[in-house]
Amino acid sequence: MTLLSQFSEAYASPDADYWKEAVRSEMDSIIANGTWEVTERPYGCKPVGCKWVFKKKLRPDGTIEKYKARLVAKGYTQKEGEDFFDTYSPGARLTTIRVLLSLAASHGLLVHQMD
């Protein structure tokens, strides 16, 4: 995998046309999925910036499989107590997962994993 760190670097490279198509594809996906909506910024709220991350995905033989562009939030710019107060990330205990997998196996059920 090859990673480019800046938008200008990608667009100035010999592969610029591929990167532009990757950006178009990402924007099309964002719009199609309803990822965001344009709203007025509430007074006193600081917006979180974003940046582009560019990757070349390579096949095992080293040839380029895909040009991938992702628009990511700069969450690292936020300050606890100023931009956010609480964080929560739900997670299951390993014991719970084992019990559920055991029940699925004993009843012949198909298990799907999602992120």
C-alpha positions as CSV (number, residue, x, y, z in Angstrom):
1,M,0.0,0.0,0.0
2,T,1.3,3.4,-0.9
3,L,0.1,6.4,1.1
4,L,0.1,10.0,0.0
5,S,-0.2,12.6,2.7
6,Q,-1.5,15.7,0.9
7,F,-4.2,16.6,-1.7
8,S,-1.7,18.7,-3.6
9,E,0.8,15.9,-3.7
10,A,-1.7,13.5,-5.2
11,Y,-3.0,16.0,-7.8
12,A,0.5,16.9,-8.9
13,S,1.6,13.3,-9.3
14,P,1.7,11.4,-12.6
15,D,-1.3,9.5,-11.4
16,A,-3.4,12.6,-10.9
17,D,-6.2,11.4,-13.2
18,Y,-6.6,8.2,-11.1
19,W,-6.6,10.2,-7.9
20,K,-9.3,12.6,-9.3
21,E,-11.5,9.6,-10.2
22,A,-10.9,8.2,-6.7
23,V,-12.0,11.5,-5.1
24,R,-15.1,11.6,-7.4
25,S,-16.0,8.1,-6.3
26,E,-15.6,8.9,-2.6
27,M,-17.7,12.0,-2.9
28,D,-20.4,10.1,-4.9
29,S,-20.5,7.5,-2.1
30,I,-20.7,10.2,0.6
31,I,-23.6,11.8,-1.2
32,A,-25.4,8.6,-2.1
33,N,-25.2,7.3,1.5
34,G,-26.4,10.6,3.0
35,T,-23.3,10.7,5.2
36,W,-23.7,14.4,5.9
37,E,-26.1,17.3,5.5
38,V,-25.3,21.0,5.2
39,T,-26.5,23.0,8.2
40,E,-25.9,26.3,9.8
41,R,-23.0,26.2,12.4
42,P,-24.4,27.0,15.9
43,Y,-22.9,30.0,17.6
44,G,-19.9,29.0,19.6
45,C,-19.3,25.7,18.0
46,K,-16.0,25.0,16.3
47,P,-16.3,22.7,13.2
48,V,-14.0,19.7,12.9
49,G,-11.9,19.9,9.8
50,C,-11.2,17.2,7.4
51,K,-8.5,16.0,5.1
52,W,-8.0,13.6,2.2
53,V,-6.1,10.3,2.6
54,F,-4.8,8.7,-0.6
55,K,-3.7,5.1,-0.8
56,K,-2.7,2.8,-3.7
57,K,-3.8,-0.7,-3.0
58,L,-1.4,-3.2,-4.5
59,R,-1.8,-6.8,-5.6
60,P,0.6,-9.4,-4.3
61,D,2.7,-9.0,-7.4
62,G,3.2,-5.3,-6.8
63,T,0.9,-4.0,-9.5
64,I,-1.7,-1.4,-8.6
65,E,-5.1,-2.8,-7.8
66,K,-7.0,0.3,-6.9
67,Y,-6.5,4.0,-6.2
68,K,-8.5,4.9,-3.0
69,A,-9.3,8.3,-1.6
70,R,-11.0,8.8,1.7
71,L,-12.2,12.0,3.3
72,V,-11.6,11.8,7.1
73,A,-12.4,14.0,10.0
74,K,-9.5,15.5,11.9
75,G,-10.8,14.3,15.3
76,Y,-7.4,14.7,16.8
77,T,-7.9,18.5,16.8
78,Q,-10.6,18.3,19.4
79,K,-10.0,19.0,23.0
80,E,-11.7,17.1,25.8
81,G,-13.8,19.4,28.0
82,E,-13.9,22.0,25.2
83,D,-15.1,20.2,22.1
84,F,-16.6,17.1,23.7
85,F,-17.2,15.9,27.2
86,D,-18.0,12.2,27.2
87,T,-17.0,9.4,24.9
88,Y,-18.5,6.0,24.7
89,S,-17.6,3.0,22.7
90,P,-19.9,0.0,23.2
91,G,-18.2,-3.4,23.3
92,A,-19.2,-6.9,24.3
93,R,-17.2,-9.0,26.7
94,L,-15.4,-11.9,25.3
95,T,-17.5,-14.3,27.4
96,T,-20.7,-12.9,25.8
97,I,-19.3,-13.4,22.3
98,R,-18.3,-16.9,23.1
99,V,-21.7,-17.8,24.5
100,L,-23.5,-16.3,21.4
101,L,-21.2,-18.2,19.0
102,S,-21.7,-21.4,20.9
103,L,-25.5,-21.0,20.8
104,A,-25.3,-20.2,17.0
105,A,-23.2,-23.3,16.4
106,S,-25.4,-25.6,18.5
107,H,-28.5,-24.4,16.6
108,G,-26.9,-24.4,13.2
109,L,-27.3,-20.7,12.7
110,L,-25.3,-18.6,10.3
111,V,-23.3,-15.7,12.0
112,H,-22.6,-12.4,10.3
113,Q,-20.1,-9.8,11.6
114,M,-20.5,-6.1,11.0
115,D,-18.4,-3.1,11.9
